[in-house]
Amino acid sequence: MRSRVFSGAGSLRIDAACFRPLWWMAGVFLALSAATRLMLWGCFGVEAHVPALRLPAILSLGVLNDIVEALYLFTPLTLYLALAPVRWHRSGAGRALLLGGIALMLAGMLFVTVAEYFFFEEFDARFNLVAVDYLIYPTEVIGDIRSEYPVAPLLTAIAMIALLMTALLARGLRNWPGTAVIPRAARLRLAAGLMLAIVAAIALWPADRLSFSRNRVVNELVANGPMNFFAAFRTNNIDYHAFYRSGDPTQMQALLRADLQAGGGEFVDAASGDLTRRFPARADGLGKLNVVLLSEESLGAEFVGAYGDLRKLTPEFDALTAEGLMFTHAYSTGTRTVRGLEAFSASIPPIPSESIVKREGNQDIATWGKVMRGLGYHTSFLYGGFGAFDNMNAYFGGNGFALSDRSDIDNPRFANIWGVSDEDLFHHAIGYFDARAREGKPFFSIVMSTSNHKPFTFPDGIPGIKAKGGGRTAGTRYADHAIGEFFREARQRPWFKDTVFIIVADHGARAYGKADIPLYSYEIPMLILAPGRLPPGRIDTLTSQIDVAPTVLGLLGLPYQAPFFGQDVLRWPAGEPRTLLFNHNHDVALLRDGTLCVLGLRQHVSCERYTRLPGAPGPATTQLSRLPKPDGPLTDLATAYYQTAYDLFESRRYR
């Protein structure tokens, strides 16, 4: 019996039997998508406070997203089934091509299901900008995956399941397509209708159309992974004004200048919209000392003993806090290395959605390095991996930093896909600084480590550290061990006593939790040491990564001018609230006086009250409660920061 799914004037009709492979594949896709949601909820939903009562809504709304994604996913198969002649479908070659294509599609769907599990495990989210970035650098990512996961067994299992499912389908298609016929005019109408439906979906159905909950993880479960990926790909470098809340540029600049003025300095030319401030020399400064910043990969404050962790993972860092200034409430601006590097080097807000390290037009901008070169310093960027990753060499090289990466490190003791071990990097850095000291010129260097990262593999023979398979705790232990080795070696150098050291993480270990911006995931350790010159102490003022450059420059007391958005935390007026800035995927946020204002795509704005409770960083020490409506003045201030930063960078005026 024939079931018609299309009928028109006269004899035009499309027989549903023609699309039997499509219905079967769509059913598999919808079933796999639902199973993925149940799997992700079962594995990660409880931790994010997603109750089982939410599942009916998650599954029912999720299937709507899946149907829209199926429209994209199965367009090639639909057009093939409709436009290829029936005699071709009946031929042996036609059946072989169809079944081969179906086998590949099934393998792809199964692979995405497995990949979504591991991605959610790491990032507590569906595919997003991180997934897009990772595909740009397949060498490092594929190597990481091969080291961390059982790739061969997984791919073998996926291939076997896909072939079994294809064999079952082949049995059901023995008599297909039978007598089914699609007239030519009907085929053209079908193709045109399908294209119109896709255009409508692109225009009217964004990936987060059905995000209904205040719990971010609920919305991630409702979402469709491939749809999220392509949405992230399309918005990887977008126009701020087209997607985010904006205001009158003159008013925004005036509002921003008033907020920045609390940190001192004199605006050089405020009338032009330029934010450059001039800071005079300070008689109480440390003077023209060397400056070395150790940017520690993924070292969240939640792992550090000095910040309340009880696992004793960081004895070296904890011991160093007795010699320096420990910043007890320091925060990263984002969840990626490039966000930390842009904050340290350029003291600029984390504008959505891509870091300036990877944006066009990032050469010859205002950076800490440019300031230091103007003061007579040699400036450098040292990296344990290959600097082509994340555009790091192009960014730092285009801004006057001398470069030295993995290609310059001969005979490392240990290396994995991300780079040489931190010990190898730091030993290389010591030699590099020895050479600079012999030149008789002060040096400023940003040193970016790599070891505290999946696959968490390290040199053999280090007491208490698993060389492989120890996970994040082993990563923290090894990063801390390497820091201790660096300082033991550096203390033997004559330039040690003339150097300011900064130890700070590029970001936390992982952004997780139900909040849009889970702030406890952004808490990082930060320590400034100048042994024999700087008395130790604790700084409880809220501090951002964009404050590092102004704070160290203020500590040195050297005169400079720059359009930096950060502030000198050591000279921050008592009682004055701090302004912190954050980025997560497409959202950006501003925290001030306990209120977090989040700016999202399509001019979305929300505000939450943030309370930091006593204790080690983590969910139990933070409270976020959504305000019934956005805080107007704070929303304007957040808009002023991000809009102005975007405009200055894009117009090549951040100079």
RAJOKA-V800924 format. One record per pair of residues at least 4 apart in sequence whose C-alpha atoms are under 6 Angstrom apart, sorted by the first residue. I is the first residue (numbers start at 1). GAP is how many residues later the second one is. D is the distance in Angstrom with one decimal. If there is no record, write none. Layout:
i->I gap->GAP d->D
i->I gap->GAP d->D
This chain:
i->3 gap->13 d->5.5
i->4 gap->11 d->4.9
i->4 gap->12 d->5.4
i->5 gap->11 d->5.6
i->6 gap->7 d->5.4
i->6 gap->8 d->5.0
i->7 gap->5 d->6.0
i->7 gap->6 d->4.4
i->8 gap->4 d->5.3
i->12 gap->174 d->6.0
i->14 gap->168 d->5.1
i->15 gap->165 d->5.8
i->18 gap->159 d->5.7
i->18 gap->162 d->5.8
i->22 gap->4 d->6.0
i->37 gap->184 d->5.8
i->38 gap->4 d->6.0
i->40 gap->4 d->5.7
i->41 gap->4 d->4.1
i->45 gap->5 d->5.1
i->46 gap->4 d->5.5
i->48 gap->465 d->5.2
i->48 gap->466 d->5.4
i->55 gap->4 d->5.9
i->56 gap->4 d->6.0
i->57 gap->4 d->5.9
i->58 gap->4 d->5.7
i->58 gap->164 d->5.1
i->62 gap->160 d->4.5
i->66 gap->4 d->6.0
i->70 gap->4 d->5.7
i->79 gap->4 d->5.7
i->80 gap->4 d->5.7
i->82 gap->105 d->6.0
i->88 gap->6 d->5.3
i->89 gap->5 d->4.9
i->96 gap->4 d->5.9
i->103 gap->59 d->5.7
i->103 gap->63 d->5.7
i->106 gap->56 d->5.4
i->107 gap->51 d->6.0
i->107 gap->55 d->5.2
i->112 gap->4 d->5.9
i->116 gap->4 d->5.9
i->119 gap->4 d->5.9
i->120 gap->4 d->4.4
i->120 gap->5 d->4.9
i->124 gap->388 d->5.4
i->125 gap->95 d->5.9
i->126 gap->94 d->6.0
i->126 gap->99 d->5.3
i->127 gap->4 d->5.6
i->127 gap->98 d->5.4
i->127 gap->101 d->5.9
i->127 gap->102 d->5.1
i->128 gap->101 d->5.4
i->128 gap->104 d->5.6
i->129 gap->103 d->5.3
i->138 gap->4 d->5.5
i->140 gap->277 d->5.6
i->143 gap->274 d->5.5
i->144 gap->311 d->5.9
i->145 gap->4 d->5.7
i->146 gap->5 d->5.9
i->147 gap->308 d->5.8
i->148 gap->307 d->4.8
i->189 gap->4 d->6.0
i->200 gap->4 d->5.7
i->201 gap->4 d->5.0
i->205 gap->4 d->6.0
i->207 gap->21 d->5.7
i->211 gap->8 d->4.9
i->215 gap->299 d->4.7
i->216 gap->298 d->4.7
i->216 gap->299 d->5.6
i->216 gap->300 d->5.5
i->217 gap->297 d->5.4
i->232 gap->4 d->5.8
i->237 gap->117 d->5.9
i->240 gap->4 d->5.5
i->243 gap->358 d->5.2
i->243 gap->359 d->4.7
i->243 gap->360 d->6.0
i->244 gap->357 d->5.5
i->244 gap->358 d->5.7
i->244 gap->359 d->4.3
i->245 gap->358 d->4.4
i->252 gap->388 d->4.5
i->256 gap->384 d->5.7
i->257 gap->4 d->5.9
i->263 gap->304 d->5.6
i->265 gap->12 d->5.4
i->265 gap->13 d->5.4
i->265 gap->14 d->5.0
i->266 gap->11 d->5.0
i->266 gap->12 d->5.1
i->267 gap->9 d->5.8
i->267 gap->10 d->4.3
i->268 gap->8 d->5.8
i->268 gap->9 d->5.6
i->270 gap->4 d->5.7
i->275 gap->288 d->4.8
i->276 gap->286 d->4.8
i->276 gap->287 d->3.7
i->277 gap->284 d->5.4
i->277 gap->285 d->5.7
i->277 gap->286 d->5.9
i->278 gap->283 d->4.2
i->279 gap->280 d->5.6
i->279 gap->281 d->5.5
i->279 gap->282 d->5.9
i->280 gap->279 d->4.6
i->281 gap->276 d->5.3
i->281 gap->277 d->4.8
i->281 gap->278 d->4.2
i->282 gap->275 d->4.5
i->285 gap->270 d->5.5
i->285 gap->271 d->4.7
i->285 gap->272 d->3.9
i->286 gap->270 d->4.6
i->287 gap->269 d->4.9
i->289 gap->209 d->5.3
i->289 gap->210 d->5.2
i->290 gap->152 d->5.2
i->290 gap->153 d->5.0
i->290 gap->154 d->5.8
i->290 gap->209 d->4.3
i->291 gap->153 d->4.6
i->291 gap->208 d->5.6
i->291 gap->209 d->4.8
i->291 gap->210 d->6.0
i->292 gap->152 d->5.8
i->292 gap->153 d->5.0
i->292 gap->209 d->4.9
i->293 gap->153 d->4.8
i->293 gap->208 d->5.8
i->293 gap->209 d->4.6
i->294 gap->153 d->5.0
i->294 gap->209 d->4.9
i->295 gap->152 d->5.9
i->295 gap->153 d->4.9
i->295 gap->209 d->5.4
i->295 gap->210 d->5.3
i->295 gap->211 d->5.6
i->296 gap->153 d->5.6
i->296 gap->208 d->6.0
i->296 gap->209 d->4.4
i->296 gap->210 d->5.8
i->297 gap->152 d->5.7
i->297 gap->153 d->5.7
i->297 gap->155 d->5.6
i->297 gap->208 d->6.0
i->297 gap->209 d->5.7
i->298 gap->209 d->5.2
i->298 gap->210 d->4.8
i->298 gap->211 d->4.5
i->299 gap->206 d->5.3
i->299 gap->209 d->5.5
i->299 gap->210 d->6.0
i->300 gap->208 d->3.9
i->300 gap->209 d->5.2
i->300 gap->224 d->4.8
i->301 gap->222 d->5.5
i->301 gap->223 d->4.3
i->301 gap->224 d->5.1
i->302 gap->315 d->5.0
i->303 gap->6 d->5.7
i->304 gap->5 d->5.5
i->304 gap->10 d->5.6
i->305 gap->4 d->4.4
i->305 gap->5 d->6.0
i->305 gap->7 d->5.9
i->305 gap->9 d->6.0
i->306 gap->12 d->5.3
i->307 gap->309 d->5.9
i->308 gap->308 d->4.4
i->309 gap->307 d->5.9
i->313 gap->164 d->5.1
i->314 gap->166 d->5.3
i->316 gap->164 d->5.8
i->316 gap->168 d->5.2
i->323 gap->213 d->5.1
i->324 gap->204 d->5.5
i->324 gap->205 d->4.3
i->324 gap->212 d->4.2
i->325 gap->202 d->5.6
i->325 gap->203 d->5.1
i->325 gap->211 d->5.1
i->325 gap->212 d->4.8
i->325 gap->213 d->5.5
i->326 gap->201 d->4.6
i->326 gap->212 d->4.9
i->326 gap->213 d->6.0
i->327 gap->199 d->5.4
i->327 gap->211 d->6.0
i->327 gap->212 d->4.7
i->328 gap->212 d->5.2
i->329 gap->211 d->5.9
i->329 gap->213 d->5.1
i->330 gap->193 d->5.9
i->330 gap->194 d->5.6
i->330 gap->213 d->4.5
i->330 gap->214 d->5.7
i->331 gap->191 d->5.3
i->331 gap->192 d->4.5
i->331 gap->193 d->5.5
i->331 gap->213 d->5.0
i->332 gap->175 d->5.4
i->332 gap->190 d->5.2
i->332 gap->213 d->5.5
i->333 gap->248 d->5.9
i->333 gap->249 d->4.4
i->333 gap->250 d->6.0
i->334 gap->5 d->5.5
i->334 gap->248 d->5.7
i->334 gap->249 d->4.8
i->335 gap->172 d->5.4
i->337 gap->169 d->5.4
i->339 gap->16 d->6.0
i->340 gap->166 d->4.5
i->341 gap->4 d->5.9
i->342 gap->4 d->5.5
i->343 gap->4 d->4.7
i->343 gap->5 d->5.7
i->343 gap->202 d->5.5
i->343 gap->203 d->4.6
i->344 gap->201 d->5.9
i->344 gap->202 d->5.8
i->345 gap->22 d->5.4
i->345 gap->23 d->5.2
i->346 gap->21 d->4.3
i->346 gap->22 d->6.0
i->347 gap->199 d->4.2
i->347 gap->217 d->5.2
i->347 gap->218 d->5.7
i->347 gap->219 d->5.6
i->348 gap->217 d->5.6
i->350 gap->233 d->5.9
i->351 gap->291 d->5.9
i->352 gap->234 d->5.9
i->353 gap->233 d->5.3
i->357 gap->38 d->5.6
i->358 gap->33 d->5.7
i->363 gap->35 d->4.7
i->363 gap->36 d->5.5
i->364 gap->35 d->4.9
i->365 gap->289 d->5.7
i->365 gap->290 d->4.7
i->366 gap->288 d->5.8
i->366 gap->289 d->4.5
i->369 gap->10 d->5.9
i->372 gap->5 d->5.3
i->373 gap->4 d->4.7
i->377 gap->65 d->5.1
i->377 gap->66 d->5.1
i->378 gap->65 d->4.6
i->379 gap->22 d->5.2
i->379 gap->64 d->5.9
i->379 gap->65 d->4.8
i->379 gap->66 d->5.6
i->380 gap->21 d->4.6
i->380 gap->22 d->4.4
i->380 gap->23 d->5.8
i->380 gap->65 d->4.7
i->381 gap->22 d->5.2
i->381 gap->64 d->5.7
i->381 gap->65 d->5.0
i->381 gap->66 d->6.0
i->382 gap->22 d->4.9
i->382 gap->23 d->5.7
i->382 gap->65 d->4.7
i->383 gap->22 d->4.6
i->383 gap->64 d->5.9
i->383 gap->65 d->4.9
i->384 gap->21 d->5.6
i->384 gap->22 d->5.2
i->384 gap->35 d->5.0
i->384 gap->36 d->5.3
i->384 gap->41 d->5.4
i->384 gap->65 d->5.8
i->385 gap->20 d->6.0
i->385 gap->21 d->4.9
i->385 gap->33 d->5.6
i->385 gap->34 d->3.8
i->386 gap->19 d->5.7
i->386 gap->20 d->5.3
i->387 gap->5 d->5.3
i->387 gap->6 d->4.8
i->388 gap->5 d->5.7
i->393 gap->4 d->5.5
i->394 gap->4 d->5.7
i->396 gap->5 d->5.3
i->397 gap->4 d->5.2
i->412 gap->12 d->5.8
i->414 gap->6 d->5.9
i->414 gap->7 d->5.5
i->414 gap->45 d->5.6
i->415 gap->4 d->5.5
i->415 gap->5 d->4.0
i->415 gap->6 d->5.5
i->421 gap->30 d->5.7
i->422 gap->4 d->6.0
i->422 gap->27 d->5.9
i->422 gap->29 d->5.8
i->422 gap->60 d->5.9
i->423 gap->59 d->5.2
i->426 gap->60 d->5.8
i->452 gap->23 d->4.4
i->456 gap->15 d->5.7
i->456 gap->19 d->5.7
i->457 gap->10 d->5.4
i->457 gap->11 d->4.7
i->458 gap->9 d->4.6
i->459 gap->8 d->5.8
i->460 gap->7 d->5.3
i->465 gap->9 d->5.7
i->466 gap->4 d->5.3
i->470 gap->4 d->4.8
i->486 gap->4 d->6.0
i->487 gap->4 d->5.9
i->490 gap->6 d->6.0
i->491 gap->5 d->5.6
i->500 gap->29 d->5.7
i->500 gap->30 d->4.6
i->501 gap->27 d->5.7
i->501 gap->28 d->5.1
i->502 gap->25 d->5.7
i->502 gap->26 d->4.5
i->503 gap->23 d->5.6
i->503 gap->24 d->5.2
i->504 gap->21 d->5.7
i->504 gap->22 d->4.4
i->505 gap->19 d->5.9
i->508 gap->13 d->5.8
i->508 gap->14 d->5.5
i->511 gap->10 d->5.1
i->520 gap->97 d->5.8
i->520 gap->98 d->5.3
i->530 gap->4 d->5.2
i->546 gap->20 d->4.8
i->547 gap->4 d->5.9
i->547 gap->19 d->4.2
i->547 gap->20 d->5.0
i->550 gap->4 d->6.0
i->550 gap->17 d->5.5
i->550 gap->18 d->4.9
i->551 gap->17 d->4.0
i->551 gap->18 d->5.7
i->577 gap->16 d->5.4
i->578 gap->14 d->5.9
i->579 gap->12 d->5.7
i->579 gap->13 d->4.9
i->580 gap->10 d->5.6
i->580 gap->11 d->5.0
i->581 gap->8 d->5.7
i->581 gap->9 d->4.6
i->582 gap->6 d->5.6
i->582 gap->7 d->5.1
i->583 gap->4 d->5.8
i->583 gap->5 d->4.4
i->587 gap->12 d->5.8
i->587 gap->13 d->4.7
i->588 gap->10 d->5.8
i->588 gap->11 d->5.4
i->589 gap->8 d->5.4
i->589 gap->9 d->4.2
i->589 gap->10 d->5.9
i->590 gap->6 d->5.6
i->590 gap->7 d->5.3
i->590 gap->48 d->5.5
i->591 gap->4 d->5.6
i->591 gap->5 d->4.4
i->594 gap->15 d->5.9
i->594 gap->16 d->5.1
i->595 gap->13 d->5.7
i->595 gap->14 d->4.6
i->595 gap->15 d->5.7
i->596 gap->11 d->5.5
i->596 gap->12 d->5.1
i->597 gap->9 d->5.9
i->597 gap->10 d->4.3
i->598 gap->7 d->5.7
i->598 gap->8 d->5.3
i->599 gap->5 d->5.8
i->599 gap->6 d->4.9
i->600 gap->4 d->4.8
i->606 gap->24 d->5.4
i->607 gap->20 d->5.6
i->607 gap->23 d->5.1
i->608 gap->16 d->6.0
i->608 gap->17 d->5.2
i->608 gap->18 d->4.2
i->608 gap->19 d->5.3
i->609 gap->15 d->5.5
i->609 gap->16 d->5.2
i->610 gap->13 d->5.7
i->610 gap->14 d->4.8
i->611 gap->11 d->5.6
i->611 gap->12 d->5.0
i->612 gap->9 d->5.9
i->612 gap->10 d->4.8
i->613 gap->8 d->4.5
i->613 gap->9 d->5.7
i->615 gap->6 d->6.0
i->631 gap->4 d->5.9
i->639 gap->4 d->5.6
i->640 gap->4 d->5.7
i->644 gap->4 d->6.0
i->646 gap->4 d->6.0
i->647 gap->4 d->5.8
i->648 gap->5 d->4.8
i->648 gap->6 d->5.1
i->649 gap->5 d->5.3
